Amino acid sequence: MQFKFINVMNRKVRYAESGDAPNHVLFIHGLGGSAESWIHNIDEFAKHFHVFVPDLLGYGKSEKPKIKYDMKTFTNFIDKFMDAIGIKKSNVIGSSMGGQIAAEFAISHPAKVEKLVLVSPAGIPPKEFKGTKELKRYVKVLEAKNLQDVRDALTPIDANGSSITNDYVRNVYEYVMMPGTGHAFLSSLKESAKAPRLASRLKSIKAKTFVVWGKDDNLIPVKYCEPFISKMSNCRLLIIEGCGHRPHAEKPGIFNEYVMNFLQER
């Protein structure tokens, strides 16, 4: 895996790249994440795909301009990122807010999406959903003064704490300390909640879709998977027991196997 920088929308953007297969996979991280969010998955997928993993605009080591971080900004970013790296079509995998972005991208740019994988996606709960207490605790990561504060804020995202490694905590702490982080994070959170709900538009997704959810997700409860079952005919669902909000990090063996099988099916 190599980290590189590229110009996207006149901004400096960091991304990871691995593999050289003819078919592509694009990973999209969630709120507060970065390319490192997929550290347990990149190498495995790179055995069969050419993998690209950007730090979204406003995240990781990408530039953090003071703009409105809404779904239109992010779907435009993914579109321009794919143009910049020279790929016309890709499998797209998104987690949490990244899942919301991936779904919106599949709706607005159907010709660019091969297959779609949504991991505990945001954008599905109704407008009345104001967030769980665990989500509100996670948002307090912006107030962290040290590594322990970060670890405390991250605890709710994992069912048993197994994926909250020292490296993960350090990466998040480094991100929180960067100028522009607070604005990008809070703007993304606000605009994600304000965006039109996906549940009423799932039929607009043309790509074959695989939804993966942790049964013990405390940030976006698994009950919100229902619209995928009732409103999509080209979608399958995997619920992983003993797993919280990040199945790809908490249960990477299961996640990698099932998602890889889905992407490789003819």
C-alpha positions, 0 to 999 in steps of 0.5 A, a space after each residue: 500500500 502506497 500513500 500518494 497526493 493528488 489535486 482534486 477540486 483544486 485541493 491537495 488530497 491524500 489517498 492510498 493505492 494498492 494492487 494492479 488488477 483490472 477491476 477497481 474498488 474505491 473505499 469511502 471512510 466515515 465521519 472522523 475517519 481516513 484511509 487508515 479506517 480500512 487498514 484491515 481490508 486494503 491488502 486483502 482486496 488488493 489481491 484481486 482488485 486495484 484499490 483506491 482509498 482517499 482521505 475525503 476532503 476535510 479529513 485525514 491528511 487531505 486539505 480542510 477548506 472552510 466550506 459546506 461539507 454536504 452530500 453534493 460536495 462529497 459526491 462531487 469529490 468522489 466524481 472528480 477523484 475518480 477522474 483524477 486517478 483515471 478510472 471510469 467505473 469502480 466497485 464502491 464501498 462506504 462506511 457510516 457517513 461514507 455509506 451515505 456518500 456512496 449511496 448518494 454517488 450511486 444515485 447521482 452517478 450510476 454509470 460510475 458504480 459497478 457494485 455497491 457495498 454499504 456498511 452501517 450507512 448513515 442517511 437512512 434513519 428518519 429525520 426524527 432520529 436525533 442520534 443515540 447517546 453513543 453517537 453524541 459521545 463520539 462527537 465529543 472526540 473533538 474536545 479531546 485533550 489527550 489520547 485517553 480522551 480520544 479512546 473514551 470517545 471512540 469506545 461506543 463505536 466498537 461492540 467489544 473494543 477490539 478494533 480500538 487499537 493504539 494506532 487507531 487512537 493516535 491517528 484520530 488524535 492527530 486528525 483532531 489536532 489539525 487546523 480545520 478539523 472541527 469545522 469539517 467534522 461538524 459541518 459534515 455531521 450537520 449536513 448528513 443529518 439534514 440531507 434528504 433521507 435515503 430510505 425513500 430513494 433506494 429504488 433509484 440505486 441501479 447497482 447490485 448492493 450489499 449491506 453489512 451491519 453490526 447487530 450491536 451497532 450503538 451509533 446507527 442501530 441495525 433496525 434501520 436496515 429495514 428499508 433495504 429489505 422492503 424497498 430494494 430488489 437487487 440488495 442482500 443483507 448481512 448482519 454480523 453478531 457480536 459486532 458494533 458500528 465498524 464490521 470491516 474493522 471489528 470482524 475483518 475476516 468475515 467482512 473481507 470474505 463475504 464482500 469479496 465473494 459478492 464483488 467477484 460474483 458474475 
